[in-house]
Amino acid sequence: MNLDELRKFQQKRPFQPFDIILVDRRTFHVPHPDFIWVPPGRGTWVYVHDPKSDAADHVNTAIISSIRTASNGKRRKAG
């Protein structure tokens, strides 16, 4: 996964919430484009904000295994 691919999800209009799944199976839910910061230019890190815990995670794009969107905009259960 690279920053350009993540920007496509962040900038999609209308926006569709998505989950970022890491290789260790941790998942970060992005309910709105304001909850992820993809830096300009090239790089390997993004920041994902979790509104429930008010924490921000610094995620290396090299360990992102996939991105999952729900067609109805709601978060899908893992399984």
Secondary structure, 3 states (H helix, E strand, C coil): CCHHHHHHHHHCCCCCCEEEEECCCCEEEECCHHHEECCCCCCCEEEEEECCCCEEEEEEHHHEEEEEECCCCCCCCCC
